[in-house]
């Protein structure tokens, strides 16, 4: 490469710091956001089917990543169990999903083979996230607001981190785990995710006529935003452990399903635990928004 070519490329990078994946990301968002919104508002079985499809697909990517080959029969059975856990929740309640989850863990422990630990760990994570998402949605209109609250924090966190990190750059957040992430991006994501969550927090209180303290909303937004970023780093660490760049290629600009939901799953589990601790198993959405 000549010095002139190098200078031209450097200048172009400064004028357009976002790389070639920005347009595919935007196009993917145009499909994923309406699909998620429709399923979230519809609730019940439609939302459960979406969660079943996504989480079973994510576990398929997990299995391929840890084994280095297409899923064998134990993994296919586990995928089916995750889907059944999701569908059982709206039809038979959280306890039915929990019991099925226990059977699935026992199956993975018995038939996991040489990858038993990774298979049980993956099932434990994706199964817990499945139950968490369905509990957050619940069966009432409050669950719609709770779901919007979650995705607004996580998605705006990702967007803020992407743009601020690309524009500002600076010190790497964790170069050994994810070389592209920076402290500036993490700060930008934390700010944008928290502000977005606070807007939804205020609107939910107004529309549901049950306003909750601003300070509690702020703390929840911060905790959920940080947990989402930690989820992203955790997935990057696992991919580095198995020398995989992307978990898959099903979503243009993002990679696989795991790459798209890594932040959302961890943040969702944390938010579910908050709602669970506040109001109990049967009122998780209310436990998230009503204080």
C-alpha positions in Angstrom: 0.0 0.0 0.0 1.4 3.4 -1.0 1.6 6.3 1.5 -1.0 8.2 -0.6 -3.4 5.2 -0.5 -2.9 4.8 3.3 -3.7 8.5 3.8 -6.8 8.3 1.7 -8.1 5.3 3.7 -7.3 7.0 7.0 -9.2 10.1 5.9 -12.1 8.0 4.7 -12.2 6.2 8.1 -12.4 9.5 9.9 -15.3 10.7 7.7 -17.2 7.5 8.1 -16.1 5.8 11.4 -19.0 3.3 11.5 -17.7 0.6 9.2 -19.6 -1.4 6.5 -22.0 -3.0 9.1 -24.1 0.1 9.8 -26.5 -0.3 6.9 -27.1 -4.0 7.5 -27.7 -3.2 11.2 -30.3 -0.5 10.3 -32.1 -2.9 7.8 -32.2 -5.6 10.4 -33.6 -3.2 13.0 -36.4 -2.3 10.6 -37.5 -6.0 10.6 -36.7 -6.9 14.2 -38.3 -3.9 16.0 -41.8 -4.2 14.4 -41.7 -8.0 14.9 -40.8 -7.7 18.6 -43.4 -4.9 19.1 -46.2 -7.0 17.5 -45.4 -10.1 19.6 -45.0 -8.0 22.8 -48.4 -6.3 22.4 -50.2 -9.5 21.3 -48.7 -11.4 24.2 -49.9 -14.9 25.3 -49.1 -17.6 22.8 -47.7 -15.4 20.0 -45.1 -13.9 22.3 -44.3 -17.3 23.7 -43.8 -18.7 20.2 -41.4 -15.9 19.4 -39.4 -16.5 22.5 -39.4 -20.3 21.8 -38.1 -19.8 18.4 -35.4 -17.3 19.4 -34.2 -19.1 22.5 -34.1 -22.6 20.8 -32.2 -21.0 17.9 -29.8 -19.3 20.3 -29.1 -22.7 22.0 -28.5 -24.2 18.6 -25.8 -21.6 18.0 -24.4 -22.3 21.5 -24.2 -26.0 20.8 -22.5 -25.4 17.4 -20.0 -23.1 19.1 -19.0 -25.4 21.9 -18.9 -28.6 19.8 -17.6 -27.2 16.5 -20.1 -29.2 14.5 -23.9 -29.3 13.8 -26.0 -30.2 16.8 -26.2 -33.9 17.7 -29.4 -35.5 19.0 -29.0 -34.5 22.6 -28.8 -30.8 21.6 -31.8 -31.2 19.3 -33.8 -32.6 22.2 -32.7 -29.7 24.5 -33.7 -27.2 21.8 -37.2 -28.8 21.7 -37.4 -28.7 25.5 -36.6 -25.0 25.6 -39.4 -24.4 23.0 -41.8 -26.4 25.2 -40.8 -24.5 28.3 -41.7 -21.2 26.5 -45.0 -22.4 25.2 -46.0 -24.0 28.5 -45.7 -20.7 30.4 -48.8 -18.9 29.0 -50.8 -22.1 28.7 -50.1 -23.7 32.1 -48.3 -21.1 34.2 -44.8 -20.4 35.5 -44.7 -23.5 37.6 -45.3 -25.8 34.6 -42.3 -24.1 32.9 -40.2 -24.5 36.0 -41.0 -28.2 36.3 -40.2 -28.8 32.6 -37.0 -26.8 33.0 -35.9 -29.1 35.8 -36.5 -32.2 33.6 -34.5 -30.5 30.8 -31.6 -29.9 33.1 -31.7 -33.5 34.3 -31.7 -34.7 30.6 -28.7 -32.5 29.8 -26.8 -33.7 32.9 -27.4 -37.4 32.0 -26.9 -37.2 28.2 -24.5 -34.3 28.0 -21.5 -36.5 27.3 -18.0 -34.9 27.2 -19.7 -31.4 26.9 -22.0 -32.0 29.8 -20.9 -28.8 31.7 -21.2 -26.5 28.8 -24.6 -28.0 27.7 -26.0 -27.8 31.2 -24.7 -24.2 31.5 -26.1 -23.2 28.2 -29.5 -24.7 29.0 -29.5 -23.2 32.4 -28.9 -19.7 30.9 -31.2 -19.8 28.0 -33.9 -21.6 30.0 -33.8 -19.0 32.7 -33.9 -16.2 30.2 -36.9 -17.9 28.5 -38.9 -17.9 31.8 -37.7 -14.4 32.6 -38.9 -12.9 29.3 -42.3 -14.6 29.6 -42.7 -13.5 33.3 -41.8 -9.9 32.4 -44.5 -9.9 29.7 -47.0 -11.6 31.9 -50.7 -11.6 30.9 -51.7 -8.0 31.5 -51.1 -4.6 29.9 -48.5 -3.8 32.6 -46.4 -6.5 31.0 -46.3 -4.6 27.7 -44.8 -1.6 29.5 -42.4 -3.8 31.4 -41.2 -5.3 28.1 -40.9 -1.9 26.5 -38.9 -0.7 29.5 -36.5 -3.6 29.2 -35.9 -3.3 25.4 -35.6 0.5 25.5 -32.8 0.3 28.0 -30.9 -2.5 26.2 -31.4 -1.4 22.7 -30.6 2.2 23.4 -27.6 1.0 25.4 -26.3 -0.9 22.3 -27.0 2.1 20.0 -25.3 4.6 22.3 -22.3 2.3 22.8 -22.0 1.7 19.1 -22.1 5.3 17.9 -20.2 6.9 20.8 -17.5 4.2 20.7 -17.0 4.6 16.9 -17.0 8.4 17.0 -15.0 9.0 20.2 -12.9 5.9 20.5 -10.2 5.9 23.2 -9.1 3.4 25.8 -10.3 -0.2 25.2 -12.7 -1.5 27.8 -11.5 -5.1 27.8 -9.0 -5.7 24.9 -8.4 -9.3 25.8 -12.1 -10.1 25.7 -13.5 -7.7 23.1 -11.0 -5.5 21.3 -13.6 -3.2 19.7 -15.3 -2.0 22.9 -14.1 1.2 24.5 -14.8 3.0 27.8 -16.3 5.9 25.9 -18.7 3.5 24.2 -19.6 1.9 27.5 -20.3 5.4 29.0 -22.3 6.4 26.0 -24.4 3.2 26.2 -25.0 3.7 29.9 -26.2 7.2 29.5 -28.4 6.6 26.5 -29.9 3.4 27.9 -30.6 5.0 31.3 -32.2 8.0 29.8 -34.4 6.0 27.5 -35.4 3.7 30.3 -36.4 6.8 32.5 -38.6 8.1 29.7 -40.5 4.8 29.6 -40.6 4.7 33.4 -42.2 8.1 33.5 -44.7 7.3 30.7 -45.7 3.9 32.2 -46.4 5.6 35.5 -48.5 8.2 33.8 -50.5 5.9 31.5 -51.0 3.3 34.2 -51.8 5.9 36.8 -49.3 4.5 39.2 -46.2 6.7 39.2 -43.2 5.3 41.0 -40.2 7.2 42.5 -37.8 8.6 40.1 -34.8 7.4 42.1 -35.9 3.8 42.0 -36.4 4.0 38.3 -32.9 5.6 37.9 -31.3 2.8 39.9 -33.1 0.0 38.0 -32.1 1.6 34.7 -28.5 1.8 35.8 -28.5 -1.8 37.0 -30.2 -3.1 33.9 -27.9 -1.1 31.6 -24.7 -2.3 33.2 -25.9 -5.9 33.3 -26.6 -5.7 29.6 -23.1 -4.6 28.9 -21.7 -7.4 31.1 -23.8 -9.8 29.2 -22.2 -8.6 26.0 -18.7 -9.0 27.4 -19.6 -12.5 28.8 -20.6 -13.7 25.3 -17.5 -12.2 23.8 -15.4 -14.1 26.4 -17.1 -17.4 25.5 -16.7 -16.8 21.8 -13.0 -16.1 22.4 -12.7 -19.3 24.4 -13.9 -21.3 21.4 -12.2 -19.1 18.8 -15.4 -18.0 17.2 -16.0 -14.5 15.8 -19.8 -14.6 15.5 -22.3 -17.1 16.9 -23.9 -17.3 13.5 -24.9 -15.3 10.4 -28.7 -15.2 10.5 -28.9 -11.5 11.3 -27.1 -9.2 8.9 -24.9 -6.7 10.6 -25.1 -8.5 14.0 -24.2 -12.2 13.3 -26.2 -14.8 15.1 -29.1 -14.8 17.5 -26.7 -15.0 20.4 -24.9 -11.9 19.2 -28.2 -10.0 19.1 -29.6 -11.1 22.4 -26.5 -11.4 24.6 -27.2 -8.1 26.3 -31.0 -8.6 26.4 -30.9 -12.0 28.0 -28.7 -11.0 31.0 -30.5 -7.7 31.4 -33.8 -9.6 31.2 -32.8 -12.0 33.9 -31.7 -9.2 36.2 -34.9 -7.2 35.6 -37.0 -10.4 36.3 -35.2 -10.9 39.6 -36.0 -7.3 40.6 -39.7 -7.8 39.8 -39.7 -11.1 41.5 -38.1 -9.8 44.7 -40.6 -6.9 44.8 -43.9 -8.5 44.1 -43.4 -12.2 43.8 -43.8 -14.8 41.1 -47.3 -13.9 40.0 -46.8 -10.2 39.6 -43.3 -9.7 38.0 -44.4 -6.8 35.6 -46.0 -5.0 38.6 -42.9 -5.7 40.6 -40.8 -4.0 38.0 -42.9 -0.8 37.6 -44.9 -0.4 40.8 -43.0 0.8 43.9 
